[in-house]
Amino acid sequence: MKLFKWRKRLSEREAELAIAQEKTKQLELEARKADAQERLMQMLMTEEQKTRQPTKIEAPVIHPSVVPNGQIAPVAMDSECAGAYAYVNLDPQFYSSFIGYPTLAVMSQSSDYRSVPETTAKEMTREWGKVKSRNNGKDNEDKTDRVALITSELERFNICDLMRQHIEIEMIFGRSQLAINIRGQEDKCDLPLLLNNKGIKQGDLEGFAVIEPIWSTPSTYNSTDPSREDFFKPSKWFVLGKEVHNDRLLTLIMRPVSDILKPAYNFSGISMLQLMKPYVERWQRTADSISDLIVAFSLTGLATDIVLCSLHRC
């Protein structure tokens, strides 16, 4: 009889312990729900504050090795640029200003951002093209050898892959430049490139190189006469401490900005990553919220009837 009473008291205590554990789990679940709701409210309030704050348009931050020692980048000191910065900041803006090359480089490490420029560049150069000769009918000259020579040179300089990189870099940073490397003209980079026997002799073309915009900034440009064709178009660039004429750089900008914003963007266009930023952030925030909800409501529990099992053993 005493053994039966002892087992009965033990079963009752086990049942009470099981009920207490269940209540603890319910309290933990409620606490998680409350915490998730609080974080959601804080996130919404933060986003609302961001949209209310005006965006300041200012001079871009240039890598310290781009501009030669003793010189200053015109985008930072030009009087016309300074006036443009002041004018464009008169009213609050909804859209962000130039977010900077380091930020864009970090963003390009995410597959959500990187997949767009990579896929676009690959598709734009996937089929590439063929060199053909259009005969005007005035002569019957066979140009097969000339076409074959041009095709072999395009393959030797790997132009297809260079153009793919050229497009991808432009979509990531808003600007990309292809440098033309000529043998024996290393000290003449600041002069125009002459396309004749005096400028480029046969065999002097060494190749091309893709330059990311973080390594260059305008050196000379017209910011005073909008009636001229070169208005806000750089004629020379500083490329990592060396002045290079615009003829020697094939500049690609697919999404240009207004003239008033060009200095703030280091004379680049709008990066595709910057255009994607609001949409990618919404997607990532939604994916994280769904993951948090799944974790909050995924609780593993084991339900047993301890009282009946104990009585059955008796």
Residue frames relative to the residue before (quaternion, step in Angstrom):
aa qw qx qy qz dx dy dz
M 1.0000 0.0000 0.0000 0.0000 0.00 0.00 0.00
K 0.6635 0.4980 -0.3140 0.4617 3.58 0.93 -0.90
L 0.6324 0.5324 -0.3323 0.4541 3.54 1.04 -0.78
F 0.6399 0.5233 -0.3247 0.4596 3.58 1.03 -0.82
K 0.6599 0.4996 -0.3147 0.4647 3.61 0.94 -0.89
W 0.6472 0.5264 -0.3270 0.4440 3.59 1.00 -0.82
R 0.6614 0.4958 -0.3005 0.4758 3.55 1.04 -0.84
K 0.6278 0.5341 -0.3389 0.4536 3.56 1.06 -0.73
R 0.6599 0.4947 -0.3147 0.4697 3.59 0.93 -0.89
L 0.6327 0.5323 -0.3268 0.4577 3.56 1.06 -0.79
S 0.6480 0.5119 -0.3185 0.4655 3.60 0.98 -0.81
E 0.6434 0.5196 -0.3276 0.4569 3.57 0.99 -0.82
R 0.6593 0.5038 -0.3118 0.4630 3.58 0.97 -0.82
E 0.6315 0.5226 -0.3280 0.4695 3.57 1.05 -0.76
A 0.6458 0.5145 -0.3213 0.4636 3.57 1.02 -0.81
E 0.6500 0.5088 -0.3178 0.4665 3.57 0.99 -0.83
L 0.6407 0.5252 -0.3212 0.4589 3.56 1.04 -0.81
A 0.6413 0.5180 -0.3196 0.4672 3.59 1.02 -0.82
I 0.6453 0.5096 -0.3188 0.4714 3.61 0.97 -0.81
A 0.6505 0.5170 -0.3119 0.4608 3.58 0.99 -0.86
Q 0.6474 0.5108 -0.3194 0.4669 3.57 1.00 -0.81
E 0.6341 0.5264 -0.3254 0.4636 3.58 1.02 -0.79
K 0.6515 0.5025 -0.3182 0.4710 3.58 0.98 -0.83
T 0.6283 0.5398 -0.3321 0.4511 3.58 1.04 -0.78
K 0.6451 0.5150 -0.3131 0.4696 3.56 1.01 -0.85
Q 0.6477 0.5135 -0.3210 0.4623 3.58 0.99 -0.82
L 0.6506 0.5081 -0.3171 0.4669 3.58 1.00 -0.80
E 0.6392 0.5167 -0.3253 0.4676 3.59 1.02 -0.80
L 0.6416 0.5220 -0.3174 0.4639 3.58 1.02 -0.83
E 0.6577 0.4969 -0.3088 0.4745 3.58 0.94 -0.83
A 0.6379 0.5234 -0.3279 0.4601 3.58 1.03 -0.77
R 0.6449 0.5112 -0.3215 0.4684 3.58 1.01 -0.78
K 0.6323 0.5259 -0.3314 0.4623 3.56 0.99 -0.81
A 0.6680 0.4994 -0.3007 0.4626 3.57 0.90 -0.92
D 0.6470 0.5162 -0.3170 0.4630 3.57 1.00 -0.81
A 0.6494 0.5112 -0.3171 0.4652 3.59 0.98 -0.83
Q 0.6534 0.5059 -0.3141 0.4674 3.58 0.96 -0.81
E 0.6466 0.5176 -0.3198 0.4601 3.58 1.00 -0.81
R 0.6588 0.4993 -0.3131 0.4676 3.59 0.95 -0.84
L 0.6277 0.5351 -0.3321 0.4575 3.58 1.06 -0.76
M 0.6614 0.4966 -0.3081 0.4701 3.58 0.94 -0.86
Q 0.6475 0.5107 -0.3230 0.4642 3.60 0.96 -0.80
M 0.6441 0.5217 -0.3192 0.4596 3.59 1.00 -0.81
L 0.6609 0.5026 -0.3056 0.4660 3.57 0.95 -0.87
M 0.6532 0.5067 -0.3129 0.4676 3.58 0.99 -0.80
T 0.6414 0.5205 -0.3238 0.4614 3.58 1.03 -0.78
E 0.6579 0.5024 -0.3102 0.4674 3.58 0.94 -0.87
E 0.6432 0.5195 -0.3275 0.4574 3.58 1.00 -0.77
Q 0.6485 0.5102 -0.3165 0.4679 3.59 1.02 -0.78
K 0.6248 0.5430 -0.3401 0.4461 3.59 1.04 -0.74
T 0.6810 0.4921 -0.2993 0.4522 3.58 0.92 -0.87
R 0.6628 0.5101 -0.3108 0.4516 3.57 1.13 -0.55
Q 0.6373 0.5442 -0.3365 0.4295 3.58 1.11 -0.61
P 0.4251 -0.7029 0.5017 0.2711 3.63 -0.85 0.90
T 0.3882 -0.7054 0.5483 0.2262 3.55 -1.19 0.62
K 0.2957 -0.7757 0.5372 0.1493 3.56 -0.79 1.03
I 0.2354 -0.7539 0.6011 0.1223 3.56 -0.84 1.04
E 0.1291 0.8017 -0.5688 0.1308 3.59 -0.63 1.08
A 0.7158 -0.4412 0.3175 0.4384 3.55 -1.32 0.12
P 0.4856 -0.6690 0.4663 0.3148 3.62 -0.99 0.73
V 0.4593 -0.6491 0.5289 0.2967 3.54 -1.25 0.48
I 0.1981 -0.8038 0.5566 0.0706 3.57 -0.56 1.23
H 0.5496 -0.6008 0.4662 0.3459 3.56 -1.03 0.80
P 0.5355 -0.6871 0.3808 0.3100 3.64 -0.77 0.97
S 0.6924 0.4817 -0.2891 0.4528 3.62 1.13 -0.47
V 0.5204 0.6662 -0.4121 0.3399 3.62 1.23 -0.16
V 0.7482 0.3518 -0.1965 0.5271 3.59 0.82 -1.01
P 0.5004 -0.6625 0.4566 0.3196 3.65 -0.84 0.89
N 0.6222 -0.5537 0.4057 0.3766 3.55 -1.21 0.55
G 0.7940 0.2885 -0.2341 0.4812 3.55 -0.96 0.92
Q 0.6969 0.4062 -0.2706 0.5255 3.60 1.28 -0.05
I 0.2925 -0.7490 0.5762 0.1465 3.54 -1.29 0.48
A 0.4975 -0.6541 0.4815 0.3045 3.58 -0.99 0.85
P 0.4893 -0.6863 0.4462 0.3007 3.64 -0.76 0.95
V 0.6081 0.5761 -0.3675 0.4040 3.61 1.05 -0.63
A 0.6911 0.4603 -0.2796 0.4821 3.59 1.22 -0.39
M 0.8106 0.2940 -0.1206 0.4919 3.59 1.04 -0.75
D 0.4849 0.6758 -0.4465 0.3299 3.62 1.17 -0.34
S 0.5009 -0.6856 0.4395 0.2932 3.59 -0.84 0.99
E 0.6275 0.5296 -0.3391 0.4591 3.58 1.06 -0.71
C 0.6444 0.5123 -0.3252 0.4654 3.60 1.01 -0.78
A 0.6413 0.5275 -0.3289 0.4498 3.57 0.96 -0.88
G 0.6553 0.5019 -0.3104 0.4715 3.57 1.00 -0.78
A 0.6327 0.5300 -0.3304 0.4578 3.57 1.06 -0.74
Y 0.6352 0.5262 -0.3324 0.4574 3.58 0.98 -0.83
A 0.6747 0.4959 -0.2975 0.4586 3.57 0.92 -0.92
Y 0.6755 0.5085 -0.3004 0.4415 3.57 0.95 -0.86
V 0.7024 0.4820 -0.2818 0.4414 3.57 0.87 -0.93
N 0.6729 0.4912 -0.2924 0.4695 3.61 1.24 -0.39
L 0.3832 0.7446 -0.4789 0.2635 3.60 1.21 0.19
D 0.7927 0.2147 -0.0956 0.5625 3.58 0.97 -0.84
P 0.5474 -0.5953 0.4599 0.3667 3.59 -1.13 0.58
Q 0.2244 -0.7796 0.5726 0.1185 3.58 -1.05 0.81
F 0.4304 -0.6717 0.5331 0.2817 3.54 -1.17 0.57
Y 0.7122 0.4455 -0.2604 0.4759 3.57 0.98 -0.86
S 0.5186 -0.6549 0.4578 0.3043 3.54 -1.11 0.70
S 0.4852 -0.6252 0.5192 0.3227 3.53 -1.30 0.38
F 0.7386 -0.3574 0.2924 0.4911 3.55 -1.30 -0.18
I 0.2966 -0.8082 0.4868 0.1475 3.60 -0.58 1.13
G 0.5882 -0.6335 0.3472 0.3635 3.61 1.24 0.04
Y 0.5747 -0.6301 0.4134 0.3190 3.54 -1.09 0.76
P 0.6321 0.5219 -0.3689 0.4382 3.68 0.89 -0.67
T 0.6492 0.5090 -0.3201 0.4659 3.60 0.98 -0.83
L 0.6548 0.5062 -0.3114 0.4668 3.59 0.96 -0.86
A 0.6330 0.5303 -0.3336 0.4548 3.59 1.04 -0.76
V 0.6550 0.4936 -0.3097 0.4811 3.59 1.01 -0.81
M 0.6457 0.5244 -0.3218 0.4522 3.60 0.97 -0.84
S 0.6432 0.5492 -0.3292 0.4198 3.60 1.03 -0.73
Q 0.5682 0.5897 -0.3912 0.4199 3.61 1.25 -0.14
S 0.6234 0.5294 -0.3371 0.4663 3.58 1.26 -0.33
S 0.4933 -0.6757 0.4608 0.2962 3.58 -0.88 0.91
D 0.5774 0.5884 -0.3804 0.4192 3.60 1.14 -0.56
Y 0.7158 0.3903 -0.2376 0.5281 3.59 1.11 -0.66
R 0.6972 0.5318 -0.2836 0.3881 3.57 0.81 -1.06
S 0.6091 0.6021 -0.3648 0.3651 3.59 1.00 -0.74
V 0.6448 0.5452 -0.3362 0.4171 3.62 1.01 -0.73
P 0.7207 0.4049 -0.2905 0.4819 3.69 0.66 -0.88
E 0.6294 0.5366 -0.3493 0.4403 3.59 1.01 -0.70
T 0.6896 0.4769 -0.2837 0.4654 3.58 0.84 -0.99
T 0.6542 0.5155 -0.3180 0.4528 3.60 0.92 -0.88
A 0.6757 0.4922 -0.3015 0.4585 3.60 0.86 -0.93
K 0.6555 0.5069 -0.3170 0.4614 3.60 0.97 -0.80
E 0.6842 0.4852 -0.2930 0.4589 3.59 0.92 -0.87
M 0.6527 0.5232 -0.3171 0.4468 3.60 1.05 -0.72
T 0.7714 0.3037 -0.1703 0.5327 3.60 1.16 -0.53
R 0.3954 0.7558 -0.4630 0.2408 3.61 1.25 0.02
E 0.7597 0.3396 -0.2022 0.5164 3.60 0.78 -0.95
W 0.2202 -0.8122 0.5037 0.1953 3.58 1.32 -0.44
G 0.4107 -0.7079 0.5048 0.2743 3.63 -0.67 -0.99
K 0.3622 -0.7106 0.5605 0.2231 3.53 -1.34 0.08
V 0.4335 -0.6725 0.5371 0.2672 3.54 -1.14 0.71
K 0.0029 -0.8002 0.5983 -0.0405 3.57 -0.78 1.08
S 0.3226 -0.7296 0.5719 0.1912 3.55 -1.22 0.51
R 0.2175 -0.7656 0.5936 0.1194 3.56 -0.86 1.00
N 0.2207 -0.7871 0.5663 0.1049 3.57 -0.45 1.23
N 0.3270 -0.7852 0.4973 0.1708 3.59 -0.66 1.12
G 0.5819 -0.6295 0.3621 0.3661 3.59 1.22 0.12
K 0.5944 0.5879 -0.3659 0.4088 3.61 1.21 -0.21
D 0.7852 0.1085 -0.0840 0.6039 3.58 1.18 -0.34
N 0.3598 -0.7243 0.5492 0.2104 3.51 -1.26 0.38
E 0.2329 0.8019 -0.5180 0.1852 3.56 1.12 0.66
D 0.3660 -0.7190 0.5532 0.2076 3.52 -0.94 0.93
K 0.1120 -0.8250 0.5538 0.0151 3.58 -0.55 1.20
T 0.2766 0.7919 -0.5033 0.2077 3.57 1.21 0.43
D 0.6674 0.5023 -0.3079 0.4554 3.58 0.92 -0.90
R 0.6506 0.5135 -0.3232 0.4567 3.59 0.99 -0.80
V 0.6414 0.5122 -0.3205 0.4729 3.59 0.99 -0.80
A 0.6540 0.5088 -0.3108 0.4656 3.58 0.96 -0.87
L 0.6406 0.5266 -0.3251 0.4546 3.60 1.03 -0.78
I 0.6607 0.4963 -0.3067 0.4724 3.60 0.92 -0.89
T 0.6458 0.5244 -0.3173 0.4553 3.58 0.98 -0.85
S 0.6715 0.4931 -0.3039 0.4621 3.58 0.93 -0.86
E 0.6434 0.5124 -0.3263 0.4659 3.60 1.07 -0.70
L 0.6188 0.5310 -0.3415 0.4674 3.59 1.04 -0.71
E 0.6684 0.4756 -0.2929 0.4912 3.57 1.03 -0.75
R 0.6420 0.5358 -0.3330 0.4357 3.61 0.99 -0.79
F 0.7322 0.3893 -0.2253 0.5114 3.58 1.01 -0.80
N 0.3835 -0.7582 0.4606 0.2566 3.58 1.33 0.09
I 0.0945 0.8554 -0.5024 0.0838 3.58 1.00 0.91
C 0.6177 0.5612 -0.3542 0.4220 3.61 0.97 -0.78
D 0.6965 0.4531 -0.2784 0.4818 3.59 0.84 -0.93
L 0.6134 0.5441 -0.3450 0.4568 3.60 1.08 -0.70
M 0.6670 0.4894 -0.3052 0.4717 3.60 0.94 -0.82
R 0.6080 0.5370 -0.3556 0.4643 3.58 1.08 -0.64
Q 0.6640 0.4788 -0.2975 0.4912 3.58 0.94 -0.88
H 0.6094 0.5754 -0.3342 0.4312 3.57 1.05 -0.87
I 0.6945 0.4625 -0.2653 0.4831 3.59 0.88 -0.97
E 0.6611 0.5193 -0.3152 0.4403 3.58 0.91 -0.88
I 0.6553 0.5012 -0.3095 0.4729 3.60 0.95 -0.88
E 0.6431 0.5231 -0.3309 0.4509 3.60 0.96 -0.79
M 0.6776 0.4875 -0.3011 0.4609 3.59 0.93 -0.83
I 0.6597 0.4960 -0.3126 0.4703 3.60 1.11 -0.59
F 0.8275 0.2487 -0.0905 0.4952 3.59 0.79 -1.04
G 0.5417 -0.6348 0.4096 0.3687 3.63 1.16 -0.29
R 0.7873 0.0683 -0.0603 0.6098 3.60 1.26 -0.12
S 0.0232 0.7665 -0.6418 0.0101 3.53 -1.15 0.69
Q 0.1353 -0.7974 0.5854 0.0554 3.56 -1.10 0.73
L 0.2346 -0.7364 0.6202 0.1341 3.52 -1.11 0.85
A 0.2352 -0.7775 0.5704 0.1214 3.57 -0.61 1.12
I 0.2878 -0.7379 0.5893 0.1591 3.56 -1.03 0.92
N 0.1702 -0.8115 0.5555 0.0626 3.57 -0.50 1.19
I 0.0625 -0.7991 0.5974 -0.0247 3.57 -0.61 1.24
R 0.4639 -0.6899 0.4819 0.2767 3.57 -0.82 0.99
G 0.8300 0.2268 -0.1835 0.4754 3.55 -0.98 0.93
Q 0.6872 0.4647 -0.2935 0.4751 3.63 1.24 0.06
E 0.2445 0.8030 -0.5091 0.1904 3.56 1.14 0.57
D 0.7352 0.3878 -0.2225 0.5095 3.59 1.11 -0.68
K 0.6654 0.4775 -0.3019 0.4880 3.60 1.27 0.20
C 0.2929 0.8048 -0.4796 0.1912 3.56 1.23 0.39
D 0.6692 0.5080 -0.3116 0.4438 3.61 1.12 -0.54
L 0.6102 0.5364 -0.3485 0.4674 3.61 1.30 -0.01
P 0.5993 -0.5607 0.4151 0.3926 3.62 -1.17 0.50
L 0.4465 -0.6784 0.5185 0.2677 3.54 -1.18 0.61
L 0.2035 -0.7927 0.5681 0.0864 3.58 -0.59 1.19
L 0.2438 -0.7825 0.5603 0.1195 3.56 -0.67 1.14
N 0.5182 0.5759 -0.4674 0.4258 3.57 0.43 1.28
N 0.7431 -0.4057 0.2780 0.4537 3.57 -1.29 -0.07
K 0.6502 0.5077 -0.3228 0.4640 3.59 1.14 -0.57
G 0.7040 0.4594 -0.2694 0.4697 3.56 1.09 -0.68
I 0.7962 0.0162 0.0337 0.6039 3.57 0.81 -1.03
K 0.1768 -0.7821 0.5909 0.0882 3.54 -0.58 1.13
Q 0.6559 -0.5155 0.3678 0.4109 3.54 -1.23 0.41
G 0.8038 0.2516 -0.2166 0.4937 3.53 -0.83 1.06
D 0.5590 0.6312 -0.3858 0.3747 3.61 1.26 -0.08
L 0.5794 0.5822 -0.3890 0.4172 3.60 1.16 -0.38
E 0.1998 -0.8150 0.5380 0.0799 3.55 -0.52 1.22
G 0.7056 -0.4209 0.2742 0.4999 3.57 1.11 -0.54
F 0.4597 -0.6513 0.5343 0.2811 3.53 -1.36 -0.31
A 0.1082 -0.7806 0.6127 0.0597 3.56 -1.25 0.49
V 0.3869 -0.7092 0.5444 0.2257 3.56 -1.01 0.89
I 0.1225 -0.7910 0.5985 0.0349 3.57 -0.84 1.04
E 0.3494 -0.7217 0.5594 0.2101 3.57 -0.78 1.03
P 0.5815 -0.6437 0.3683 0.3344 3.62 -0.97 0.75
I 0.5296 0.6285 -0.4241 0.3804 3.60 1.18 -0.27
W 0.6998 0.4706 -0.2620 0.4693 3.59 1.21 -0.50
S 0.7610 0.3198 -0.1999 0.5278 3.64 1.16 0.10
T 0.0156 0.7598 -0.6499 0.0119 3.53 -1.29 0.53
P 0.6042 -0.5872 0.3773 0.3844 3.64 -1.03 0.65
S 0.2718 -0.7479 0.5872 0.1485 3.54 -1.15 0.76
T 0.7988 0.0144 0.0359 0.6004 3.59 0.93 -0.93
Y 0.2096 0.7556 -0.6044 0.1411 3.57 -0.96 0.89
N 0.4939 -0.6497 0.4992 0.2912 3.54 -1.26 0.50
S 0.0384 0.8039 -0.5905 0.0594 3.56 -0.64 1.16
T 0.6352 0.5600 -0.3107 0.4317 3.59 1.25 0.31
D 0.7850 0.2548 -0.1295 0.5496 3.61 1.11 -0.59
P 0.1942 -0.8233 0.5217 0.1107 3.63 -0.13 1.21
S 0.5752 0.5949 -0.3898 0.4040 3.61 1.22 -0.16
R 0.6163 0.5428 -0.3465 0.4534 3.57 1.25 -0.28
E 0.5996 -0.6078 0.3960 0.3380 3.53 -1.15 0.68
D 0.7162 0.4528 -0.2536 0.4666 3.58 1.09 -0.63
F 0.2922 0.7749 -0.5154 0.2202 3.61 1.19 0.41
F 0.8398 -0.0448 -0.0541 0.5383 3.55 -0.72 1.21
K 0.5418 0.5407 -0.4416 0.4681 3.56 1.04 0.89
P 0.3769 -0.7598 0.4750 0.2346 3.62 -0.34 1.16
S 0.2762 -0.7467 0.5845 0.1564 3.54 -1.04 0.86
K 0.7767 0.1056 -0.0764 0.6162 3.58 1.26 -0.43
W 0.1966 -0.7759 0.5927 0.0903 3.55 -1.22 0.61
F 0.3523 -0.6454 0.6231 0.2666 3.49 -1.31 0.47
V 0.0191 -0.7903 0.6118 -0.0271 3.59 -0.71 1.12
L 0.8080 -0.2741 0.1214 0.5072 3.54 -0.19 1.36
G 0.8025 -0.3288 0.1334 0.4796 3.54 0.67 1.20
K 0.7035 0.3986 -0.2589 0.5283 3.60 1.27 0.02
E 0.3620 -0.7295 0.5389 0.2153 3.58 -0.96 0.89
V 0.0540 -0.8093 0.5836 -0.0386 3.56 -0.75 1.14
H 0.4407 -0.6936 0.5061 0.2617 3.56 -0.93 0.94
N 0.6071 -0.6015 0.3889 0.3441 3.52 -1.10 0.76
D 0.5739 0.6028 -0.3803 0.4033 3.63 1.15 -0.55
R 0.7145 0.4574 -0.2467 0.4684 3.56 1.10 -0.64
L 0.6931 0.3877 -0.2652 0.5468 3.57 1.30 0.12
L 0.2199 -0.7546 0.6062 0.1215 3.59 -0.73 1.06
T 0.1155 -0.8421 0.5266 0.0155 3.55 -0.09 1.35
L 0.1262 -0.7868 0.6029 0.0396 3.57 -0.89 1.01
I 0.1144 0.7475 -0.6451 0.1096 3.57 -0.81 1.13
M 0.1695 -0.8376 0.5155 0.0626 3.59 -0.33 1.23
R 0.7764 0.2122 -0.1297 0.5792 3.61 1.19 -0.47
P 0.0683 -0.8450 0.5293 0.0340 3.61 0.42 1.18
V 0.3684 -0.6986 0.5698 0.2269 3.53 -1.29 0.49
S 0.6734 -0.4672 0.3740 0.4341 3.56 -1.31 0.12
D 0.6568 -0.5251 0.3637 0.4008 3.58 -1.18 0.54
I 0.6523 0.5446 -0.3214 0.4179 3.58 0.98 -0.79
L 0.7216 0.4181 -0.2366 0.4985 3.58 1.20 -0.50
K 0.4682 0.7154 -0.4361 0.2808 3.62 1.18 -0.31
P 0.6600 0.4890 -0.3469 0.4527 3.67 0.82 -0.75
A 0.6578 0.5148 -0.3168 0.4494 3.60 0.96 -0.81
Y 0.7116 0.4094 -0.2407 0.5178 3.59 1.18 -0.55
N 0.4698 -0.6861 0.4309 0.3505 3.60 1.26 0.33
F 0.5929 -0.6038 0.3237 0.4231 3.54 1.15 0.85
S 0.4573 0.6104 -0.4927 0.4190 3.56 1.01 0.91
G 0.4998 -0.6082 0.5019 0.3583 3.55 -1.33 -0.07
I 0.6618 -0.4643 0.3814 0.4484 3.54 -1.28 -0.26
S 0.4182 -0.7049 0.5187 0.2434 3.54 -0.82 1.00
M 0.5292 -0.6138 0.4794 0.3368 3.56 -1.09 0.68
L 0.6125 0.5483 -0.3549 0.4452 3.60 1.07 -0.65
Q 0.6449 0.5110 -0.3272 0.4647 3.59 1.03 -0.73
L 0.6419 0.5019 -0.3225 0.4817 3.59 1.06 -0.68
M 0.6827 0.4910 -0.2809 0.4625 3.58 1.07 -0.74
K 0.4877 0.7376 -0.4023 0.2371 3.57 1.15 -0.66
P 0.6912 0.4649 -0.3246 0.4480 3.68 0.71 -0.86
Y 0.6796 0.4940 -0.2955 0.4548 3.58 0.96 -0.85
V 0.6589 0.4967 -0.3140 0.4696 3.60 0.96 -0.84
E 0.6483 0.5147 -0.3274 0.4556 3.59 0.97 -0.80
R 0.6309 0.5136 -0.3404 0.4714 3.61 1.01 -0.73
W 0.6590 0.5082 -0.3110 0.4591 3.57 0.92 -0.91
Q 0.6818 0.4802 -0.2977 0.4647 3.60 0.86 -0.92
R 0.6444 0.5103 -0.3269 0.4664 3.60 1.01 -0.77
T 0.6503 0.5075 -0.3170 0.4681 3.60 1.00 -0.78
A 0.6535 0.5084 -0.3163 0.4631 3.58 0.96 -0.87
D 0.6574 0.4997 -0.3135 0.4688 3.60 0.96 -0.81
S 0.6478 0.5207 -0.3252 0.4511 3.60 0.98 -0.80
I 0.6423 0.5091 -0.3204 0.4750 3.58 0.99 -0.82
S 0.6435 0.5159 -0.3217 0.4651 3.58 0.99 -0.82
D 0.6518 0.5088 -0.3206 0.4620 3.60 0.97 -0.82
L 0.6443 0.5198 -0.3279 0.4552 3.59 1.00 -0.77
I 0.6492 0.5169 -0.3191 0.4578 3.57 0.96 -0.86
V 0.6606 0.4970 -0.3075 0.4712 3.57 0.96 -0.85
A 0.6630 0.5272 -0.3133 0.4295 3.58 0.97 -0.87
F 0.7721 0.3513 -0.1859 0.4958 3.58 1.00 -0.78
S 0.5860 0.5519 -0.3835 0.4526 3.60 1.24 0.08
L 0.1635 0.7811 -0.5762 0.1763 3.58 0.03 1.34
T 0.2847 -0.7649 0.5591 0.1458 3.56 -0.78 1.06
G 0.0461 0.8094 -0.5814 0.0693 3.59 -0.78 1.08
L 0.2165 -0.7547 0.6075 0.1206 3.57 -1.19 0.60
A 0.1374 -0.8114 0.5667 0.0409 3.58 -0.48 1.23
T 0.0799 0.7834 -0.6105 0.0850 3.59 -0.83 1.03
D 0.3822 -0.6848 0.5692 0.2470 3.55 -1.23 0.56
I 0.1870 -0.8365 0.5068 0.0917 3.56 0.18 1.30
V 0.6382 0.5486 -0.3393 0.4203 3.59 0.98 -0.84
L 0.6956 0.4726 -0.2864 0.4591 3.60 0.78 -0.97
C 0.6366 0.5210 -0.3407 0.4552 3.56 1.01 -0.80
S 0.6627 0.4988 -0.3199 0.4580 3.60 0.93 -0.83
L 0.6581 0.5007 -0.3159 0.4653 3.59 0.96 -0.85
H 0.6315 0.5388 -0.3475 0.4360 3.58 1.02 -0.76
R 0.6356 0.5250 -0.3381 0.4539 3.58 1.07 -0.71
C 0.6132 0.5426 -0.3579 0.4488 3.56 1.14 -0.58
